[in-house]
């Protein structure tokens, strides 16, 4: 197979498919399955996961542009003799600062469709009535019902979550638009609404109760994103001489109860630059997310493994945002395990999808928990060297320097010096930001190790304690008494136990006891 162009940032199906110049992962089997099995759909996926390309693919499919599908599954499984009118709306361009901006955007998009089909605009002063009329006229003019595709349906709301009043106005304006889709059902062939968040039906889709949410449908887990099979089949020319396991560790792992997928944006940029970087994470700093987590004093090791249920994951609205829902919907956490209890309730275990997200998110979270960014970066480098070299005195020095960098004023505003969770959060986030194999709350048959770290043939086991003043040695003794080393004993394996005690008054390490298991 010869190498092709990488479709980095291209969301237009025709541009990718013309002349077969770009790599393309065929999603038409799943797209046709949607059309065959239902009518009204909602799909939530994180940003830069290919939602816009999916919407554009469906647009070309309904419009009957057969030439673009040559060689794809749809070529021989779609009725090309019928063309459907398509009403496509997108709210992804720019940031709308008011409902007037939102209405202006809608006016421009509806005017474009009216011009395209030579349909005179009606009810221009009332957008819902105008939209309803346009759907009816498109049906009557073409003799075919209308395919409605909405991309970035929630962006006008998400852009203003820090301004709840404006976000609420945006939500209410959009609700009046989306309610039209049900009212005009007799004129509608297909509806797909996509976005990042999953607002509750009560708040945004109260009039569209026939909308089928496929966000957690295992059959469509790979509707956006690249699977392992896609890499083998489509991107085989790019994989030569590359470390497949490292690629998997960095960028794979997103899961919606089905097949795991890679983030397409990450993978394409990696193939282009041939270096591991947090490409996806760098496209948008989650300031609002960081603020929400720190305001609630989240125990950052919990991010590696957090249990939830579908009700919590779906409870997302302007005036009620569960951190778990925000983390999951925006792609910073994904599904690791799904379990149905005897009661019939589903329990979801969430965790980081991959190394990129774990290291990058903890890197931006760390300053909010005290250590300034520059000092954290310096001590992180020293800590990494000490861990790989098994230099325990240097490891203690780097930990002491990390906590010494936290300004006194920070503790005045955040009275967390008495809590073990604060010290564990800072230490965990520092290690996680290195991209190391860290396991907080590591379960054994004797209890939970506060934190374990695997480095090649070496395992570090950490236990943390907060003491009033002087060291007691209890942290190390707990590791020994509970025989936590038993889980990791193996030929050629080095186990190092580290008990760290923090003083409430000094706000730093006062006890650092180690031994080999």
Secondary structure, DSSP 8 states (H G I E B T S, - for coil): ----B--TT---HHHHHGGG-B-----HHHHHHHHHH-SEEEEE--TTSSHHHHHHHHHHHHHT-GGGGTTSGGGGTS-TT----EEEEE--SS---SHHHHHHHHHHHHHHHHHHTT-----TT-HHHHHHHHHHHHHHHHSS-EEEEEESTTHHHHTTTTSHHHHHHHHHHHHHHHHHHHHTGGGEEEEEEEES----HHHH-TT-TT-EE-TT-GGGTTSSSB-HHHHHHTSGGG-TTS-HHHHHHHH--B-SSSS-BB-HHHHHHHHHH-S---HHHHT---HHHHHHHHHTT--GGGGGSEEEEHHHHH-EETTEE-HHHHHHHTTSSEEEEEEE-TTS-EEEEEE-SSHHHHHHHHHHHHGGGS--HHHHHHHHHHHHHHHHHT-HHHHHHHHHHHHHTS-HHHHHHS--TT-HHHHHHHHHHHHHHTT-EEEEEEEETTEEEEEEEEETTEEEEEEEEEESSS--SHHHHHHHHTTGGGGG--TT-EEEEEEEEEETTT-SEEEEEEEE-
